[in-house]
Amino acid sequence: MEKARILIIGGGIGGLTSAIALRRRGFQVEIVEKDPTWSVYGVGIIQQSNVVRAMAELDVLDSYLHAGFGFDHVEIFMANGKLIARVPSPKLIEGYPANVGISRLALHKVLGDKAVEAGAQIRLGVVATEFDDDGAGVDVRFSDGSQGRYDLVIGADGVYSSTRAMILPDAATPEFVGQSVWRYNFQRLPDLDCLRATEGSVGVGLVPLADDLMYMYVTTPEPGNPRYPRKGRAAAMRAKLADAPPALRELAAQITEDDEVVYKPLEWIFLEGDWHKGRIALIGDAVHTTTPHLGQGAGMAIEDSLVLAEELARADTPQEAFRAFRARRFERCRFIVEQSKAICESQLGRRPPVDQAKAVRGMFEVTSQPI
Ligand SMILES: Cc1cc2nc3c(=O)[nH]c(=O)nc-3n(C[C@H](O)[C@H](O)[C@H](O)COP(=O)(O)OP(=O)(O)OC[C@H]3O[C@@H](n4cnc5c(N)ncnc54)[C@H](O)[C@@H]3O)c2cc1C
């Protein structure tokens, strides 16, 4: 398997970290990315110590931390704005932060630059339209009329994965959970030195992303999954914050640009069955999309990349590697998906309240374990 030629479908977080991890082990890597502009939306993401550890293994830790904002605590507030806990987060690498807030644009640049530097070939505006796996390799046809033969294919094409639909047509599809997230960037408040999460049926978080940048997320119940046209989204987001504590309402007044509001209905998916077929495997959101309540979706995709590269380097056949990969990842990813959904459902009043601080401690206990 040493010189295997690998096609990665999707140049997002999992696709890029896979490309870096596979190149570090000497595999030949080509990525096809659907989006011709290869863009990501401009708000941020929260990552924890298991991602800091993974970034060290990918040899991007310094550029990653330089592009983000490290912090070691999470502050939890009641719906009335009263601080109830400042919970320390465990570090996995001494001298480095336990959590990182980073803009998605900055993360994309760090990972994209490293994948290119490592020698991955990237084609933009291209999708795979047909796979022919003859047992010895996979012939792939692409939307630009080209074709290629690969030793194996990795589908890292996210929650709406067309690779999943092509190789596992009977697999589960994404399910809306009844809640959505509204996000918006601001100038960082000078005293915001960690994630500030305000509990309630409308949850609000403030996340530092850089010295001069933070973002706000607002989780709201959205029965029936209504559509919010782009025009008017700023006013709609402000309205969701009408009952928030005064400090958050003050910030809400700055939400004025419809185009800068990022609105996303939350979905989940977890494949109980196989995560591969023949020489084609799935990673990241394509197999386990979680709601963001524990901030671990991207973390799971990044860990997947490291584990799959390790198993491919060790195994004699792709199937052996894919089975070992799923065995190592299954329970950890399921834990994240289920615990995140439990928090979501408790916020929606569908199950008894979940103690958020306890849930976060449980998440750290699990994700601190070796991958
Ligand atoms: C509201 C919200 C907040 C979140 N917050 C956090 C957080 O704070 N922390 C965290 O860790 N995670 C968070 N996540 C989850 C995180 O964004 C995902 O888990 C992560 O992006 C998954 O990576 P991926 O590579 O599997 O998929 P993606 O990052 O979605 O990448 C998929 C890529 O594939 C491309 N693509 C799609 N179809 C095709 C195709 N047919 N051919 C070629 N390319 C294709 C896409 O354009 C994209 O570039 C959040 C998710 C949401 C919805």
Ligand as a Chemical Component Dictionary entry (heavy atoms), coordinates in Angstrom:
data_LIG
# 
_chem_comp.id                   LIG 
_chem_comp.type                 NON-POLYMER 
_chem_comp.pdbx_formal_charge   0 
_chem_comp.three_letter_code    LIG 
# 
loop_
_chem_comp_atom.comp_id 
_chem_comp_atom.atom_id 
_chem_comp_atom.alt_atom_id 
_chem_comp_atom.type_symbol 
_chem_comp_atom.charge 
_chem_comp_atom.model_Cartn_x 
_chem_comp_atom.model_Cartn_y 
_chem_comp_atom.model_Cartn_z 
_chem_comp_atom.pdbx_ordinal 
LIG C1  C1  C 0 -23.516 25.574 12.855 1  
LIG C2  C2  C 0 -22.315 24.694 12.963 2  
LIG C3  C3  C 0 -21.322 24.997 13.855 3  
LIG C4  C4  C 0 -20.218 24.159 13.985 4  
LIG N1  N1  N 0 -19.284 24.461 14.919 5  
LIG C5  C5  C 0 -18.255 23.605 15.110 6  
LIG C6  C6  C 0 -17.298 23.885 16.105 7  
LIG O1  O1  O 0 -17.358 24.890 16.800 8  
LIG N2  N2  N 0 -16.283 22.986 16.269 9  
LIG C7  C7  C 0 -16.172 21.856 15.505 10 
LIG O2  O2  O 0 -15.222 21.076 15.696 11 
LIG N3  N3  N 0 -17.064 21.585 14.546 12 
LIG C8  C8  C 0 -18.102 22.428 14.336 13 
LIG N4  N4  N 0 -19.015 22.161 13.355 14 
LIG C9  C9  C 0 -18.884 20.934 12.548 15 
LIG C10 C10 C 0 -17.838 21.050 11.450 16 
LIG O3  O3  O 0 -18.057 22.183 10.646 17 
LIG C11 C11 C 0 -17.880 19.804 10.601 18 
LIG O4  O4  O 0 -17.933 18.657 11.422 19 
LIG C12 C12 C 0 -16.662 19.718 9.692  20 
LIG O5  O5  O 0 -16.646 20.794 8.788  21 
LIG C13 C13 C 0 -16.665 18.392 8.928  22 
LIG O6  O6  O 0 -15.593 18.329 8.033  23 
LIG P1  P1  P 0 -15.745 17.520 6.662  24 
LIG O7  O7  O 0 -14.449 17.665 5.976  25 
LIG O8  O8  O 0 -16.288 16.184 6.943  26 
LIG O9  O9  O 0 -16.874 18.298 5.855  27 
LIG P2  P2  P 0 -16.828 19.789 5.299  28 
LIG O10 O10 O 0 -15.954 20.644 6.131  29 
LIG O11 O11 O 0 -18.249 20.163 5.107  30 
LIG O12 O12 O 0 -16.124 19.664 3.876  31 
LIG C14 C14 C 0 -16.728 19.034 2.793  32 
LIG C15 C15 C 0 -16.077 19.569 1.534  33 
LIG O13 O13 O 0 -16.482 18.770 0.425  34 
LIG C16 C16 C 0 -16.890 19.597 -0.645 35 
LIG N5  N5  N 0 -17.835 18.806 -1.431 36 
LIG C17 C17 C 0 -19.129 18.542 -1.172 37 
LIG N6  N6  N 0 -19.631 17.710 -2.087 38 
LIG C18 C18 C 0 -18.624 17.436 -2.959 39 
LIG C19 C19 C 0 -18.506 16.617 -4.116 40 
LIG N7  N7  N 0 -19.534 15.909 -4.582 41 
LIG N8  N8  N 0 -17.313 16.565 -4.768 42 
LIG C20 C20 C 0 -16.252 17.281 -4.326 43 
LIG N9  N9  N 0 -16.304 18.092 -3.235 44 
LIG C21 C21 C 0 -17.471 18.134 -2.538 45 
LIG C22 C22 C 0 -17.474 20.820 0.031  46 
LIG O14 O14 O 0 -17.497 21.935 -0.841 47 
LIG C23 C23 C 0 -16.500 20.994 1.188  48 
LIG O15 O15 O 0 -15.369 21.738 0.822  49 
LIG C24 C24 C 0 -20.121 22.982 13.198 50 
LIG C25 C25 C 0 -21.109 22.685 12.262 51 
LIG C26 C26 C 0 -22.200 23.534 12.140 52 
LIG C27 C27 C 0 -23.273 23.170 11.146 53 
# 
loop_
_chem_comp_bond.comp_id 
_chem_comp_bond.atom_id_1 
_chem_comp_bond.atom_id_2 
_chem_comp_bond.value_order 
_chem_comp_bond.pdbx_ordinal 
LIG C1  C2  SING 1  
LIG C2  C3  SING 2  
LIG C2  C26 DOUB 3  
LIG C3  C4  DOUB 4  
LIG C4  N1  SING 5  
LIG C4  C24 SING 6  
LIG N1  C5  DOUB 7  
LIG C5  C6  SING 8  
LIG C5  C8  SING 9  
LIG C6  O1  DOUB 10 
LIG C6  N2  SING 11 
LIG N2  C7  SING 12 
LIG C7  O2  DOUB 13 
LIG C7  N3  SING 14 
LIG N3  C8  DOUB 15 
LIG C8  N4  SING 16 
LIG N4  C9  SING 17 
LIG N4  C24 SING 18 
LIG C9  C10 SING 19 
LIG C10 O3  SING 20 
LIG C10 C11 SING 21 
LIG C11 O4  SING 22 
LIG C11 C12 SING 23 
LIG C12 O5  SING 24 
LIG C12 C13 SING 25 
LIG C13 O6  SING 26 
LIG O6  P1  SING 27 
LIG P1  O7  DOUB 28 
LIG P1  O8  SING 29 
LIG P1  O9  SING 30 
LIG O9  P2  SING 31 
LIG P2  O10 DOUB 32 
LIG P2  O11 SING 33 
LIG P2  O12 SING 34 
LIG O12 C14 SING 35 
LIG C14 C15 SING 36 
LIG C15 O13 SING 37 
LIG C15 C23 SING 38 
LIG O13 C16 SING 39 
LIG C16 N5  SING 40 
LIG C16 C22 SING 41 
LIG N5  C17 SING 42 
LIG N5  C21 SING 43 
LIG C17 N6  DOUB 44 
LIG N6  C18 SING 45 
LIG C18 C19 SING 46 
LIG C18 C21 DOUB 47 
LIG C19 N7  SING 48 
LIG C19 N8  DOUB 49 
LIG N8  C20 SING 50 
LIG C20 N9  DOUB 51 
LIG N9  C21 SING 52 
LIG C22 O14 SING 53 
LIG C22 C23 SING 54 
LIG C23 O15 SING 55 
LIG C24 C25 DOUB 56 
LIG C25 C26 SING 57 
LIG C26 C27 SING 58 
# 
